[in-house]
Amino acid sequence: MTKDLFDRQLAAIADGELEALLAQYHDDAVVVRFDRAARGAAEIRDLFTAYLAAGPRVEEITSLRIEDDVIFYNAVMTVGGNRVTTFGTLVVRDGAIWRQTAAALPLT
């Protein structure tokens, strides 16, 4: 179930499907990044609207660890025309993303 959620997340990002992406999130979700945190549906919608506008493209999932309700990943992506390595955690509750952390560092 948790791996399916991660696969749906990747597909929604690849397809630029905002509604499919938002459907992944719990009603009480919180997304934490270094530049901002988004709480609840309206803030998460704003965050992902801007994110998808930057044209994110996952090039490679370099590491993936799934333990119970926690997904921990590392990926190489292009976001806003910049290649980055990303790290993130998804915590799943009731089949949806309840908590998420995400960080991106430039590739050198």
C-alpha positions in Angstrom: 0.0 0.0 0.0 2.7 2.5 0.9 4.8 1.7 -2.2 1.7 2.2 -4.3 1.2 5.6 -2.8 4.8 6.6 -3.6 4.3 5.4 -7.2 1.2 7.4 -7.5 3.1 10.5 -6.1 5.8 10.1 -8.8 3.1 9.6 -11.5 1.2 12.8 -10.5 4.5 14.8 -10.5 5.5 13.4 -13.9 2.1 14.2 -15.4 1.9 17.6 -13.7 -1.5 16.6 -12.3 -2.2 18.9 -9.4 -5.5 17.3 -8.3 -4.0 13.8 -8.4 -1.1 15.1 -6.3 -3.4 16.8 -3.8 -5.6 13.6 -3.5 -2.5 11.9 -2.0 -2.6 14.1 1.2 -4.4 13.6 4.5 -6.8 16.3 5.6 -4.4 17.1 8.4 -1.2 17.0 6.3 1.8 19.1 6.8 4.6 19.6 4.3 7.9 20.9 5.6 10.7 22.3 3.4 13.6 24.6 4.4 11.9 27.6 2.6 8.4 27.1 4.0 5.9 24.8 5.7 2.4 24.2 4.4 -0.4 23.1 6.6 -3.8 22.0 5.4 -5.4 21.8 2.0 -5.2 25.4 1.0 -1.5 25.9 1.8 -0.6 22.6 0.3 -2.5 23.5 -2.9 -0.5 26.8 -3.1 2.8 25.0 -2.5 2.2 22.3 -5.2 0.8 24.8 -7.7 4.1 26.7 -7.5 6.1 23.4 -7.5 4.4 22.0 -10.6 4.8 25.4 -12.4 8.6 24.8 -12.0 8.3 21.7 -14.2 9.7 19.1 -11.8 11.1 16.0 -13.5 12.3 13.0 -11.6 15.3 11.6 -13.3 16.2 8.8 -10.9 15.2 7.4 -7.5 18.7 6.8 -6.1 17.6 5.4 -2.7 14.3 4.3 -1.3 13.5 2.9 2.1 10.0 1.9 3.2 9.4 0.9 6.8 5.8 0.5 7.9 4.2 3.9 7.4 7.4 5.8 6.5 8.9 6.4 3.1 12.4 7.8 2.9 13.8 8.6 -0.5 16.7 10.3 -2.4 16.2 11.3 -6.0 17.9 13.2 -8.8 15.5 15.7 -10.3 15.3 18.7 -12.5 13.3 21.5 -11.0 13.0 25.0 -12.5 15.7 24.0 -15.0 18.2 23.1 -12.2 19.5 19.6 -11.5 19.2 18.8 -7.8 19.4 15.9 -5.5 16.4 15.7 -3.3 15.8 14.0 0.0 12.4 13.5 1.6 10.3 11.6 4.0 6.6 10.8 3.7 4.7 9.6 6.7 1.5 7.8 5.8 -1.7 7.8 7.9 -5.0 6.3 6.9 -3.5 5.6 3.4 -2.6 9.2 2.7 0.4 11.4 3.2 0.1 12.9 6.7 3.6 14.4 7.1 6.2 15.2 4.5 9.7 16.7 4.5 11.6 17.7 1.4 15.0 19.2 0.7 16.9 19.8 -2.6 20.6 20.5 -3.0 22.2 21.6 -6.3 24.2 18.8 -8.0 27.8 19.7 -8.5 
